[in-house]
Amino acid sequence: MNESSDAMVRIIDVHKRFGRNEVLKGVSFDVARGEVVVILGPSGSGKSTLLRLISHLDAIDKGHIYVDGHRVGYEERDGRLRPLGDSAASRSRADVGMVFQRFNLFPHLDALANVNTAPVHVKGISKKRAVERGTELLKLVGLGDKLHAYPAQLSGGQQQRVAIARALAMEPKVMLFDEATSALDPELVGEVLEVMKLLARQGMTMIVVTHEMGFAREVADRVMLVDGGIIVESNTPAEFFDHPQNERTRSFLSKIL
Amino acid sequence: MIDALHLPLLDFDLGVVREYLFKDIIVRGALRTLWISVLAQAIGVALGILAAVSRNLRIPVASWIASLYVWFFRGTPLLLQLFFWFFVVPQNVPGDFGLGPFQFRHDWFLFSPFQAALIGLAVNEGAYMAEIVRAGIESIESGQMDASKALGMTNLQAMRLVILPQAVRVVVPPTGNEFISMLKNSSLASVISYNELLFVTKGEYTRNLKVIELVTVAGMWYLFFTSVFSVLQAELEARLRPEQERGGLLAILGRAINPPGDWHGATGDRR
């Protein structure tokens, strides 16, 4: 059941449809340990869906996804895939950190409690240890002075940084960013990108769906264009932006650059 | 006495009202009304949460039972349900029986008027609370569940730690209304001879025939209870008002008046 590979994330021929709309039509790629992959694409191209499948927030119709050699949310038994029960699926999900466009902080909890709740209740670490670790993480994202602020008392950029700290608190093997800066006022985008760059420098494996071309060019090891439910082009940032091979990539880049 | 102009209302004797308003037997009845209402409402809230969570998470079997429960107890009159628990159940449990791993004894089902009334009111209330809690759960945006699951929480952990604490704000106002209804509906327990306020009132006026005065006394007690709880409800809702934690213009104004660090007046680490 383990797929032995150096890849941290393996995505093999993944399909997903919602009703009649086939959102992903066979997507395959690997993400190496410590690699930062940026996924670009027009809206509705299936980028966010792909991230939701990797974190098993939605079920895969066909294909396989492995994180560090393990399936997320499924087990293979007698050659057939079976969805895991609620608690086993939840455990397997904890390896995948996810940061959402709309932050999705818990509004009834302060910043530290947002970060601490899952480590205490899911990982079962002591409250004292969780507070220490949560405080460290909030300091890491530059919010050491906002430990007891509630989400409504924080700016969008601050909220998203709390959300990143919250995901990191589960010590995920890979971090997924789903348009993490798209809901932010322009002047707040930079502070979130800085934290993401910091994580990339520290060797975190990251899959980043974004519209921030500067970030893609500067931080990504690889840039991909997803359009029409398939990967149109995948290359190093320099090649992708300066010598796009595919006509659709050229047309996409001409619209946004 | 010449009573050519004798209208029933002129028979009203304020003295009798004064005599009975705080009379021991009436006060005890009123307190029983309060007590059974509080108990039944509390059990009803618990049943409602169970049913709503079972249905929302589509827990096999439990969600099916929950749907059946809500359908049945919202679809039949409360008075009929009280008859059911008091008259029908005790007479139709023929002997001791086992249900799976559980053993039931016949005499457990010989409900006293209090037990039958409590079960009847609570089980009926649970069906209504299930709908109220369901609306509360559904009012929470789906991103909260996504975020909880992405952090590795199980469905039940997400409910307990994230969804239900936020749903409280939506659930409290209708629950307050339910409790006020409960205070009044508990009077139906008088027909299965539970000696709450209306039952003791009837007992007194059957003896002294001071019907209007005693009904007035009972009415005053009901109004007193419902008024007190209306005020408490308004106070509770004010404390749960969302501006502080939601963002937007009201939050900004709220923060200007009440600087960050506190959340509805609670200080320090709330966890």
Interface residues (C-beta under 8 A of the other chain):
Chain A: R52 S55 L57 D86 S87 S90 R91 R93 A94 V96 G97 M98 F100 R102 N104 L105 F106 P107 H108 L109 D110 L112 A113 N116 T117 A118 H121 V122 K123 K127 H148 A149 Y150 P151 A152 Q153 A163 R166 A167 M170
Chain B: G143 Q144 D146 A147 S148 K149 A150 L151 G152 M153 T154 N155 L156 Q157 L161 V162 P165 Q166 Q244 E245 R246 G247 A251 R255 P260 G261 W263 G268 D269 R270 R271
